[in-house]
Amino acid sequence: MKQRALHLPTDAGDRVTVLGIIWNVILFALKLVVGLLTGSAGLVADGIHSASDMATDLAVLGGMHLGRREADERHPYGHGRFESLAGGVVAGALVLVGAFLAWEAISNLRAGVESFPGIPVVGVAIVSMLVKEWLYRRTIRVARDVDSAALHANAWHHRSDALSSVAVLLGGIGGLIGWGQADHLAGLVVGLMVVVAGGRTLFSVLHELTEGGLGNEEVERIRSATESVPGTRGLHHLRTRRVGRQTFVELHVLVDPQLSIVEGHQIATGVEDAIHNACSHPVKVMVHVEPNVERAERHSPKDPLG
């Protein structure tokens, strides 16, 4: 009887996301049990936050899996935006979680509610803070390496959990010294920070989904790389777009009208290579070669009979 081999994730993004899922399960169980035993509402809420991280981890994992599918007739630019959509889901969840934390903190401060968590709550908060900050650093490093909006958003979700654990920690310390509202004040600050982080990531995702181009600095690098290729006399119609982890560049390059087709093709190939070298992430380039003549002459029809 044959045994099926266990297939572990081979993509760096998959591996770091699965690692996050495992730790979120552990932290959720730990926070929930200790929170219920000590009566700490803050720690129970932090446990629910860890549970929400599990859901977003699964969304990111699915988005990255779909985003790696090859291009087809219905998706000629590939499926990379599935990954971007997953990043948008995570960013939206960040905004909602942050708003909820801030609202709860404001409500408790206005009502004069005091919280005095015990030493076990402080210990769990320290463990959670260290683990989630470690997960943030690992995930953000992979996100930058593979240029993934989904992983970038998920990294900030880890940090939001670390920050909420800081709030629980400060609340626990404040309770131990007799300041019952320290937990709620820290929760308000953390909630606002989470909203800002989620909003910035959501803006980035929406920029891509609405056909936004690359930033000015990246466009100038592409322009400079093109103009450095011998034989180019200018360029226009430079357009860029992001699709998940890939960048697509289209441009028209002006060349000497007396060149042969082969020489024009060689210049186009040189432009493609120069742009690939100028970009730090995967890029697909489409170069259209045009003769360096007046625009009206370049596009006007010719009479074959002279």
LOBATI-535483 format. One line per 3 residues: for each residue y negated, x, z of N, C-alpha, C, O. Coordinates in steps of 0.02 Angstrom, whole numbers. Atoms other than C-alpha are relative to their C-alpha. Layout:
N
Y/X/Z/Y/X/Z/Y/X/Z/Y/X/Z  ...;
end
This chain:
306
60/43/0/0/0/0/-62/44/0/-70/87/44  59/-42/6/-165/76/-55/-55/-26/47/-65/-86/55  56/18/-42/-312/80/63/-65/10/-40/-73/59/-76;
64/-5/35/-485/48/-5/-45/50/36/-50/50/97  44/-50/-29/-606/190/21/-64/-33/25/-88/-82/-4  63/24/-27/-760/160/126/-58/31/-38/-65/92/-39;
55/-25/41/-914/174/15/-64/-1/42/-92/-55/56  62/-5/-38/-1063/236/114/-59/3/-48/-51/24/-105  59/-4/43/-1241/222/46/-14/71/-22/-14/117/19;
14/-67/27/-1281/369/-67/-74/12/-11/-96/69/-12  72/-7/9/-1466/335/-95/-33/14/68/-14/-16/118  33/-18/-63/-1581/413/36/-33/-61/32/-33/-68/93;
31/61/-26/-1674/248/53/50/-46/33/37/-75/85  -52/41/-29/-1513/153/83/23/28/68/31/-9/116  -26/-31/-61/-1454/277/214/-48/-9/59/-27/-27/114;
47/6/-56/-1614/274/317/-9/-73/20/-23/-88/78  6/70/-17/-1621/83/306/60/-24/41/52/-61/89  -61/17/-39/-1440/64/367/-6/29/71/14/-3/119;
10/-30/-66/-1482/184/509/-47/-44/42/-36/-53/102  46/44/-35/-1627/70/555/34/-64/23/20/-89/78  -35/61/-18/-1514/-83/555/43/12/62/43/-29/108;
-44/-16/-57/-1391/0/675/-40/5/65/-21/-23/116  40/-8/-60/-1526/50/797/-35/-65/21/-44/-77/81  31/64/-17/-1611/-120/788/48/-46/36/29/-83/81;
-51/40/-35/-1448/-204/838/6/23/73/9/-18/118  -7/-28/-68/-1432/-86/988/-60/-18/43/-52/-40/100  60/13/-39/-1612/-108/1043/-9/-75/14/-31/-93/69;
5/72/-11/-1609/-297/1020/44/-21/60/21/-58/104  -45/18/-54/-1458/-313/1135/-25/28/67/-24/-8/117  23/-31/-61/-1529/-191/1264/-62/-36/28/-65/-51/88;
62/33/-23/-1701/-273/1272/14/-71/24/-14/-93/75  -14/69/-19/-1631/-449/1279/35/-4/68/16/-44/110  -38/1/-63/-1508/-412/1420/-45/19/59/-48/-16/109;
43/-23/-55/-1631/-313/1527/-58/-48/11/-78/-61/68  55/47/-7/-1772/-435/1491/20/-64/36/-17/-89/78  -24/61/-33/-1669/-585/1545/17/14/73/3/-27/117;
-19/-16/-69/-1603/-496/1701/-61/12/45/-59/-4/104  60/-16/-41/-1777/-440/1758/-53/-55/-5/-103/-53/32  50/52/9/-1871/-595/1699/-62/23/-37/-115/-6/-28;
57/-27/37/-1984/-492/1585/-7/-36/-67/32/-24/-114  11/35/63/-2053/-606/1450/-21/49/-55/-5/39/-114  23/-49/50/-2134/-456/1365/58/37/-32/58/49/-92;
-57/-37/27/-1969/-364/1347/44/-46/-43/72/-23/-93  -38/48/41/-1881/-521/1282/-35/-8/-68/-2/-8/-120  38/6/63/-2020/-541/1152/8/63/-42/14/59/-104;
-10/-63/36/-2001/-357/1106/70/2/-31/79/30/-85  -67/4/28/-1815/-388/1082/2/-44/-61/37/-28/-110  4/43/59/-1854/-530/963/-33/37/-58/-14/28/-115;
32/-42/51/-1968/-409/871/52/46/-33/51/54/-94  -53/-42/28/-1819/-292/850/47/-40/-44/72/-15/-94  -42/43/42/-1718/-438/783/-33/-14/-67/1/-17/-118;
36/11/64/-1853/-471/653/4/62/-43/5/58/-104  -8/-62/38/-1839/-288/604/67/1/-37/71/26/-93  -65/2/33/-1655/-316/565/-4/-41/-64/23/-22/-116;
6/43/58/-1700/-457/446/-38/35/-57/-19/31/-115  38/-35/51/-1830/-352/356/38/60/-28/32/77/-87  -43/-55/25/-1710/-204/346/47/-26/-54/57/7/-105;
-46/29/50/-1587/-317/254/-37/-18/-64/-10/-9/-119  40/17/60/-1726/-377/137/-15/63/-40/-12/62/-101  14/-63/34/-1772/-197/97/62/27/-34/59/50/-91;
-62/-25/27/-1591/-149/70/18/-38/-64/38/-8/-114  -14/40/60/-1566/-293/-52/-49/13/-56/-30/17/-114  51/-14/50/-1730/-258/-141/11/66/-35/3/71/-95;
-12/-66/30/-1688/-75/-167/62/-2/-45/64/31/-97  -61/6/40/-1514/-121/-231/-15/-33/-68/7/-9/-120  18/34/62/-1585/-242/-359/-47/43/-42/-43/43/-104;
49/-40/36/-1726/-123/-404/29/58/-39/-2/83/-85  -31/-56/34/-1605/13/-458/40/-21/-62/67/22/-96  -37/22/59/-1525/-94/-593/-35/24/-63/-96/29/-66;
28/-26/63/-1547/-30/-770/-40/-54/-37/-31/-114/-26  39/46/41/-1672/-107/-891/46/-38/-47/97/-13/-69  -38/41/47/-1607/-248/-1000/-48/-38/-45/-109/-27/-42;
43/36/47/-1672/-368/-1133/-51/-43/36/-108/-50/12  46/44/-36/-1751/-484/-1005/-47/39/46/-99/14/66  42/-42/-43/-1822/-341/-900/-6/69/-33/24/117/-9;
5/-64/37/-1871/-203/-1024/-30/57/41/-19/115/25  29/-52/-42/-1969/-110/-890/42/13/63/19/46/109  -43/-10/-58/-1823/-113/-768/-11/-54/53/-47/-103/42;
1/50/-53/-1802/-208/-605/-35/26/63/-23/1/118  31/-33/-57/-1910/-98/-493/-43/-46/43/-53/-32/102  44/43/-40/-2022/-241/-439/38/-43/51/7/-73/94;
-38/32/-54/-1880/-318/-340/-12/40/65/-18/11/119  13/-42/-58/-1907/-170/-223/-71/-11/26/-83/-13/86  69/13/-21/-2094/-201/-223/-6/-67/35/-43/-74/84;
1/65/-33/-2065/-384/-180/28/5/70/2/-27/116  -27/-10/-67/-1957/-329/-34/-52/31/46/-58/12/104  54/-29/-39/-2102/-221/24/-52/-52/19/-80/-50/74;
48/53/-15/-2216/-372/12/25/-46/55/-14/-69/97  -30/42/-53/-2096/-475/120/-8/34/68/-28/2/116  7/-37/-62/-2096/-339/252/-73/2/23/-87/-7/82;
71/-3/-18/-2285/-321/246/-25/-68/26/-63/-71/75  18/67/-24/-2306/-510/264/27/-13/70/-7/-42/112  -29/7/-67/-2188/-507/413/-40/39/51/-49/17/108;
41/-40/-45/-2293/-368/490/-64/-38/20/-82/-40/79  62/37/-14/-2452/-472/475/14/-58/48/-24/-69/95  -17/57/-42/-2367/-624/553/18/22/71/-5/-8/120;
-19/-25/-67/-2289/-525/696/-60/25/38/-68/11/97  59/-25/-33/-2452/-436/733/-46/-56/23/-73/-54/78  43/57/-18/-2550/-600/731/29/-37/60/-7/-60/104;
-33/34/-56/-2421/-678/848/-10/38/65/-25/9/117  9/-42/-60/-2431/-532/970/-72/-6/26/-83/-13/86  71/4/-21/-2622/-538/971/-16/-69/29/-51/-74/80;
14/67/-25/-2626/-727/993/30/-11/69/-2/-40/113  -32/7/-65/-2502/-723/1137/-39/38/53/-48/14/109  38/-40/-48/-2602/-585/1221/-66/-35/19/-84/-37/77;
63/35/-13/-2766/-681/1203/12/-62/43/-26/-74/90  -15/60/-40/-2688/-841/1270/15/17/72/-10/-17/117  -17/-19/-69/-2617/-752/1422/-61/27/38/-68/14/97;
60/-25/-32/-2781/-662/1457/-47/-57/19/-76/-56/74  44/56/-16/-2880/-824/1448/27/-43/56/-11/-71/96  -30/41/-52/-2756/-913/1560/7/38/66/26/9/117;
-5/-39/-61/-2760/-771/1687/71/15/21/85/27/80  -71/-13/-15/-2572/-745/1675/9/74/17/-17/118/-17  -14/-68/-20/-2512/-589/1766/74/16/-9/116/-28/-2;
-69/-21/12/-2355/-489/1731/13/64/39/-26/111/36  -18/-58/-40/-2267/-366/1847/72/21/-15/116/11/26  -67/-22/16/-2116/-294/1756/23/57/47/-18/93/74;
-27/-51/-44/-2001/-180/1856/13/65/-35/0/73/-95  -14/-67/27/-1946/0/1831/51/-2/-57/43/35/-105  -46/2/57/-1795/-47/1720/-34/-16/-66/-15/10/-119;
36/18/60/-1915/-125/1596/-38/60/-28/-41/71/-88  35/-60/21/-2018/35/1592/48/49/-34/31/79/-85  -50/-45/30/-1860/136/1556/21/-21/-69/26/20/-114;
-20/26/66/-1805/24/1412/-57/8/-50/-46/26/-108  57/-7/45/-1981/27/1340/-8/73/-24/-25/84/-82  5/-70/19/-1981/218/1340/54/17/-53/39/50/-102;
-54/-12/48/-1811/224/1251/-17/-30/-68/-10/2/-119  17/34/62/-1868/97/1122/-57/35/-37/-55/43/-98  58/-33/30/-2033/186/1092/22/65/-35/0/78/-91;
-22/-63/28/-1948/354/1061/44/-11/-62/36/23/-112  -46/13/56/-1811/283/948/-37/-26/-60/-26/-3/-116  35/31/56/-1929/178/843/-50/48/-32/-61/45/-93;
45/-49/29/-2055/319/821/40/51/-42/18/73/-95  -44/-45/38/-1911/432/765/21/-33/-66/22/-1/-118  -19/37/60/-1855/297/641/-60/-4/-48/-52/1/-109;
60/2/43/-2035/281/578/-8/66/-38/-19/65/-98  11/-65/31/-2048/468/544/53/14/-53/37/42/-106  -53/-11/50/-1880/475/454/-11/-44/-61/-4/-21/-118;
8/47/55/-1916/321/350/-61/16/-42/-58/11/-104  61/-13/38/-2094/368/301/9/63/-41/-19/69/-96  -13/-61/39/-2032/541/246/40/-16/-63/24/9/-117;
-40/20/58/-1901/463/132/-43/-43/-48/-38/-35/-109  44/42/42/-2029/334/70/-45/42/-44/-56/25/-102  45/-43/39/-2146/473/15/40/40/-51/15/53/-106;
-41/-39/46/-2005/573/-64/19/-40/-62/17/-14/-118  -23/41/57/-1943/428/-172/-54/-47/-26/-43/-83/-74  57/40/21/-2113/341/-186/17/-74/0/12/-108/-52;
-23/69/-6/-2052/172/-122/-47/-40/44/-57/-24/103  44/43/-39/-2173/35/-67/39/-38/53/14/-49/108  -41/37/-48/-2031/-59/18/16/42/61/11/19/117;
-16/-44/-56/-1980/90/124/-63/16/40/-60/23/101  63/-13/-34/-2163/126/164/-16/-58/48/-36/-47/105  12/59/-43/-2183/-52/230/49/-3/57/31/-19/114;
-50/3/-53/-2021/-41/326/-12/53/53/0/42/112  17/-52/-49/-2075/123/406/-53/-25/48/-48/-14/109  53/27/-44/-2231/37/472/27/-57/44/0/-69/98;
-31/51/-44/-2122/-104/537/33/35/59/30/9/115  -28/-38/-57/-2030/27/641/-56/21/47/-49/16/108  55/-22/-43/-2196/93/703/-30/-60/39/-50/-52/96;
26/58/-36/-2255/-83/746/44/-16/61/19/-37/113  -45/10/-56/-2101/-100/856/-11/52/54/-9/38/113  15/-53/-49/-2139/68/936/-64/-16/38/-68/-5/99;
63/17/-32/-2316/10/970/7/-59/48/-24/-60/102  -12/56/-46/-2257/-153/1046/37/23/62/28/-4/117  -34/-29/-58/-2143/-50/1158/-50/38/44/-43/39/105;
53/-32/-39/-2297/50/1209/-36/-51/43/-53/-39/100  32/53/-38/-2377/-114/1260/42/-21/60/16/-31/115  -45/17/-55/-2225/-158/1364/-1/55/53/-2/40/113;
2/-56/-47/-2228/16/1442/-64/-1/42/-62/5/103  63/2/-36/-2413/6/1485/-4/-60/47/-30/-55/103  -1/59/-44/-2389/-169/1553/44/12/61/27/-9/117;
-44/-15/-57/-2245/-107/1661/-34/47/49/-29/37/109  35/-47/-44/-2348/39/1728/-58/-36/36/-68/-26/96  55/37/-31/-2498/-75/1757/25/-47/55/-7/-55/106;
-28/44/-50/-2386/-197/1850/21/38/63/14/13/118  -22/-41/-57/-2317/-58/1960/-59/20/45/-51/30/105  58/-19/-40/-2494/-11/2014/-43/-60/19/-97/-53/49;
34/60/-23/-2546/-192/2039/-47/-33/-49/-81/-80/-31  43/31/50/-2639/-232/1876/42/-46/-44/77/-22/-89  -45/48/32/-2556/-388/1813/-16/-18/-72/26/-46/-107;
19/17/68/-2652/-407/1649/2/59/-49/-18/53/-106  -3/-59/43/-2622/-232/1581/45/-12/-60/30/10/-116  -48/14/54/-2474/-293/1478/-33/-39/-56/-24/-23/-115;
31/43/50/-2576/-427/1390/-56/36/-38/-64/25/-98  54/-36/34/-2724/-313/1353/28/50/-51/3/56/-106  -32/-46/46/-2611/-182/1276/30/-37/-59/28/-13/-116;
-29/40/54/-2523/-318/1176/-51/-22/-51/-36/-25/-111  53/20/46/-2688/-374/1101/-18/58/-47/-24/48/-108  17/-58/41/-2731/-198/1041/55/15/-50/42/27/-109;
-57/-13/44/-2556/-172/970/4/-51/-56/16/-34/-114  -4/53/50/-2557/-339/881/-50/9/-56/-34/0/-114  51/-11/51/-2720/-300/792/18/60/-44/6/59/-104;
-20/-58/38/-2655/-129/740/56/-17/-50/56/8/-107  -56/20/43/-2497/-208/668/-27/-41/-59/-4/-33/-115  29/41/53/-2600/-335/569/-34/44/-53/-25/33/-113;
34/-45/46/-2706/-196/492/50/39/-43/42/45/-103  -51/-38/37/-2552/-93/445/35/-44/-52/44/-23/-109  -33/46/47/-2466/-243/366/-46/-21/-56/-24/-27/-114;
48/21/51/-2624/-296/274/-11/54/-52/-16/39/-112  9/-55/48/-2647/-124/195/60/6/-46/52/16/-107  -60/-4/42/-2467/-120/134/4/-60/-47/23/-52/-105;
-2/60/42/-2477/-299/70/-49/6/-58/-34/-15/-114  49/-10/53/-2635/-256/-28/27/47/-54/18/34/-114  -29/-47/48/-2545/-109/-109/53/-33/-44/55/-21/-104;
-53/35/38/-2397/-218/-160/-31/-49/-49/-9/-53/-106  33/49/44/-2510/-354/-231/-35/35/-58/-38/8/-113  33/-38/54/-2605/-222/-330/50/16/-55/34/11/-115;
-51/-15/50/-2443/-173/-416/23/-63/-36/30/-63/-97  -27/62/30/-2381/-351/-444/-50/-34/-46/-31/-74/-88  51/29/44/-2547/-399/-526/-20/50/-54/-76/47/-80;
9/-48/55/-2531/-256/-653/-56/50/13/-89/73/-33  50/-51/-16/-2648/-138/-561/23/69/-23/83/84/-21  -17/-67/23/-2655/38/-630/0/51/56/-10/34/114;
1/-54/-49/-2645/206/-544/-72/13/23/-120/-10/-7  65/-17/-27/-2788/274/-440/-38/48/-46/-8/79/-90  42/-42/43/-2933/370/-518/24/73/-1/22/105/-53;
-21/-70/-4/-2867/538/-458/62/12/-43/65/62/-79  -60/-7/40/-2696/512/-538/-15/-7/-75/13/30/-116  19/9/71/-2774/449/-701/-34/63/-27/-22/83/-83;
34/-61/23/-2885/603/-710/49/58/-9/39/100/-53  -51/-52/8/-2734/716/-685/37/-9/-66/51/39/-101  -34/15/63/-2648/629/-831/-45/18/-60/-22/46/-109;
47/-14/53/-2804/643/-938/-8/76/-11/-8/100/-67  8/-73/5/-2826/829/-899/63/32/-29/58/78/-69  -62/-28/26/-2642/864/-933/5/-11/-75/28/32/-112;
-3/16/72/-2655/778/-1103/-47/45/-40/-28/72/-92  50/-40/36/-2813/870/-1154/17/74/-1/-9/112/-43  -19/-72/-2/-2733/1038/-1108/53/18/-52/66/77/-62;
-52/-14/49/-2598/1019/-1242/-33/23/-65/-76/-11/-92  28/-25/63/-2639/1124/-1397/11/-50/-56/65/-78/-64  -4/46/56/-2677/1016/-1548/-30/-68/13/-42/-105/-34;
31/65/-16/-2750/866/-1456/-75/5/-9/-106/55/11  72/2/11/-2927/818/-1506/-34/-56/39/-92/-71/27  27/55/-39/-2952/676/-1385/53/-51/14/109/-46/-10;
-47/55/-16/-2869/520/-1315/-40/-62/17/-98/-59/38  29/64/-22/-2905/338/-1285/57/-49/14/116/-32/7  -48/52/-16/-2819/176/-1235/52/24/51/111/8/46;
-45/-23/-53/-2745/262/-1082/11/-57/50/-35/-82/81  -17/55/-45/-2654/129/-981/59/22/45/104/57/22  -53/-17/-47/-2545/147/-826/22/-62/38/-17/-110/45;
-25/54/-43/-2437/32/-722/57/27/43/90/75/25  -55/-17/-43/-2316/44/-578/52/-55/-1/34/-114/0  -56/48/-5/-2145/-40/-577/49/29/50/92/70/32;
-42/-28/-51/-2060/-4/-413/-15/74/10/-72/92/25  8/-71/-10/-2032/183/-400/-23/37/-63/-38/96/-61  17/-32/63/-2074/217/-583/-71/-15/-21/-99/-67/-4;
66/8/30/-2240/242/-670/7/0/-76/43/41/-104  0/4/73/-2268/192/-851/-70/18/-25/-120/-9/-2  64/-24/28/-2405/280/-953/2/-11/-75/50/8/-108;
7/9/72/-2463/229/-1127/-69/27/-20/-118/15/15  64/-26/22/-2599/319/-1225/2/17/-74/56/27/-103  9/-20/69/-2664/359/-1399/-30/70/-1/-80/82/33;
23/-70/5/-2688/544/-1443/-27/12/-70/6/-3/-120  30/-17/65/-2804/602/-1582/19/71/-20/16/117/21  -20/-66/25/-2746/748/-1691/-31/11/-69/-61/-34/-98;
24/-19/66/-2795/839/-1850/34/-44/-53/95/-46/-56  -31/45/50/-2769/714/-1995/41/37/-53/80/6/-89  -36/-39/50/-2699/856/-2104/69/22/25/108/52/-13;
-65/-21/-27/-2548/884/-1989/56/-40/-31/48/-97/-53  -60/35/24/-2374/840/-2046/27/-45/56/6/-40/114  -31/44/-50/-2271/706/-1959/36/41/53/33/25/112;
-37/-42/-47/-2164/841/-1880/-48/33/49/-34/36/109  48/-32/-44/-2317/932/-1811/-32/-50/49/-43/-35/107  26/52/-44/-2388/769/-1743/50/-19/54/31/-30/112;
-53/16/-49/-2222/732/-1659/5/55/53/16/40/111  -3/-56/-47/-2221/904/-1579/-57/-5/51/-47/9/111  56/8/-46/-2393/872/-1505/14/-57/49/0/-51/109;
-17/57/-43/-2335/702/-1439/50/20/54/44/0/112  -50/-23/-48/-2185/785/-1357/-33/45/52/-16/41/111  36/-42/-47/-2300/915/-1279/-40/-40/50/-44/-22/108;
39/44/-45/-2410/776/-1208/47/-32/51/30/-36/111  -48/30/-46/-2257/690/-1133/20/50/55/20/33/114  -21/-51/-49/-2200/852/-1050/-57/16/49/-45/24/108;
57/-17/-43/-2375/889/-983/-12/-55/52/-27/-41/110  9/55/-47/-2389/716/-905/56/-1/52/43/-14/111  -55/-3/-47/-2216/731/-827/-14/54/53/-1/43/113;
14/-55/-47/-2269/897/-748/-59/-16/46/-62/8/102  60/16/-39/-2434/824/-686/14/-53/53/-23/-57/103  -15/54/-46/-2352/677/-596/55/22/49/102/56/30;
-48/-19/-51/-2257/698/-433/56/-51/9/98/-44/53  -51/53/-5/-2150/542/-460/26/-16/-70/-5/4/-120  -28/15/66/-2040/474/-601/-51/-36/-45/-85/-82/-22;
48/29/45/-2144/429/-754/31/-5/-70/67/40/-92  -21/9/69/-2106/360/-927/-63/-5/-43/-109/-43/-28  61/-8/40/-2231/403/-1064/11/-25/-70/62/-11/-101;
1/23/69/-2269/317/-1229/-63/27/-33/-119/8/-14  57/-32/33/-2381/420/-1346/-4/-25/-71/45/-23/-109  13/21/69/-2458/350/-1505/-48/52/-31/-103/62/-5;
40/-52/32/-2525/486/-1622/-44/-31/-54/-20/-70/-96  47/26/50/-2682/446/-1726/-40/57/-30/-53/107/4  41/-52/31/-2783/550/-1851/-71/-2/30/-97/-56/45;
67/-6/-29/-2950/610/-1784/-53/-13/-54/-85/34/-78  50/21/49/-3061/512/-1905/-39/-58/29/-24/-80/85  38/57/-24/-3188/373/-1888/45/-60/11/93/-71/-26;
-43/57/-18/-3116/216/-1808/8/-48/-59/63/-72/-72  -4/48/55/-3159/105/-1957/47/25/-54/84/-14/-83  -43/-28/51/-3071/224/-2076/73/2/23/119/-7/-16;
-68/-6/-27/-2922/243/-1960/38/-66/-4/99/-67/-12  -33/65/-3/-2887/56/-1955/-11/-43/-62/16/-98/-66  11/41/60/-2947/-4/-2126/57/8/-49/85/62/-54;
-55/-4/48/-2816/-47/-2259/-21/41/-61/-79/40/-81  12/-41/59/-2802/70/-2407/25/-36/-63/76/-69/-62  -21/29/65/-2794/13/-2589/49/49/-32/30/105/-49;
-50/-46/27/-2632/89/-2657/-16/21/-71/10/72/-94  16/-17/69/-2707/90/-2833/-64/43/-5/-88/60/-59  60/-42/0/-2858/191/-2777/-63/-41/-7/-118/-13/-7;
end
